[in-house]
């Protein structure tokens, strides 16, 4: 019912094509944990990968999937010391430094925009 955005079609498609896999834990009392979360259902976190720059860097790719202009928060539980926009070859873009705020980043999207972000961990 309603639009594809209201019906959650994109999320249902990801759930169908990429189901969660259960991995047994070594203890029954292990707390729930998530490395990343996104505040808007219009923004899809598509990729998380180690950056070519080294083991202390991670690249995340997100895109706006509803055809809307939206501001979303990318929250992470990883210890991040630096965040910057990068191109698809993982090179930082000019004026691409992002401000870390309370463990997250405020990101602005135009319709169907793809953002690649290089995160440098503070290990």
C-alpha positions in Angstrom: 0.0 0.0 0.0 1.2 3.5 -0.7 4.4 4.6 -2.5 7.4 2.4 -2.7 9.0 4.6 -0.1 6.1 4.1 2.4 6.1 0.3 1.7 9.8 -0.1 2.4 10.4 -1.8 -0.9 14.2 -1.1 -0.9 14.7 -2.5 2.6 12.6 -5.6 1.8 14.6 -6.2 -1.4 17.9 -6.0 0.5 16.4 -8.4 3.2 15.5 -10.9 0.4 18.7 -10.7 -1.6 21.1 -10.4 1.4 19.6 -12.3 4.3 21.3 -12.0 7.7 23.5 -15.0 8.7 23.5 -16.1 12.3 27.0 -16.7 13.7 27.2 -18.6 17.0 28.7 -16.5 19.8 31.1 -17.9 22.4 28.9 -16.6 25.3 25.1 -16.4 25.8 25.3 -12.9 27.3 27.1 -11.1 24.4 25.6 -7.6 24.0 24.1 -6.5 20.7 26.5 -4.5 18.6 26.3 -2.5 15.3 29.2 -0.7 13.7 27.1 1.7 11.7 23.5 3.0 11.6 21.8 5.6 9.4 19.0 7.8 10.6 17.0 8.0 7.4 15.2 5.2 5.6 15.9 7.1 2.3 19.7 6.6 2.7 21.1 3.1 2.1 24.5 2.1 3.5 25.7 0.0 0.6 29.3 -0.8 1.3 31.8 -1.0 4.2 35.3 -2.0 3.3 38.9 -1.6 4.3 40.4 1.3 2.5 43.4 0.8 0.3 45.2 3.4 2.4 45.8 0.8 5.1 44.2 -1.2 8.0 43.4 1.9 10.0 41.1 3.3 7.3 37.6 2.3 6.3 35.5 3.4 3.3 31.7 3.5 3.5 29.4 4.2 0.6 25.9 5.4 0.9 23.2 6.5 -1.5 19.9 8.3 -1.4 17.3 5.9 -2.8 14.0 7.7 -2.6 14.6 10.5 -5.0 14.5 13.1 -2.2 16.7 15.7 -0.6 17.5 14.6 2.9 19.9 15.2 5.7 20.9 12.0 7.6 23.1 11.0 10.4 25.7 8.2 10.0 26.5 6.9 13.5 29.3 4.6 14.2 30.6 2.8 17.3 34.1 2.6 15.8 36.7 5.0 17.2 37.0 7.5 14.4 39.5 10.4 14.5 39.0 11.8 10.9 36.3 11.6 8.2 36.4 13.0 4.7 34.6 12.7 1.4 36.5 10.7 -1.2 36.0 9.7 -4.8 35.4 6.1 -6.0 39.2 5.6 -6.1 39.3 6.5 -2.4 41.2 9.8 -3.0 40.0 12.6 -0.7 38.1 15.4 -2.5 38.9 19.1 -2.1 36.9 20.7 0.7 35.8 17.2 1.7 36.7 17.2 5.4 33.7 16.2 7.5 32.9 17.3 11.1 32.6 14.5 13.6 29.7 15.2 16.0 28.9 12.9 18.9 30.2 9.7 17.2 28.5 10.5 13.9 28.4 12.5 10.7 25.7 14.8 9.4 25.4 14.1 5.6 23.3 15.9 3.0 21.9 14.1 0.0 20.3 15.2 -3.2 18.1 12.7 -5.1 20.0 9.5 -5.8 23.4 11.0 -4.8 26.2 8.5 -3.9 28.7 9.5 -1.2 31.9 7.7 -0.4 33.5 8.5 3.0 37.0 7.7 4.1 37.0 7.1 7.9 40.4 7.0 9.7 40.2 5.0 12.9 42.0 6.1 16.1 43.4 2.8 17.2 
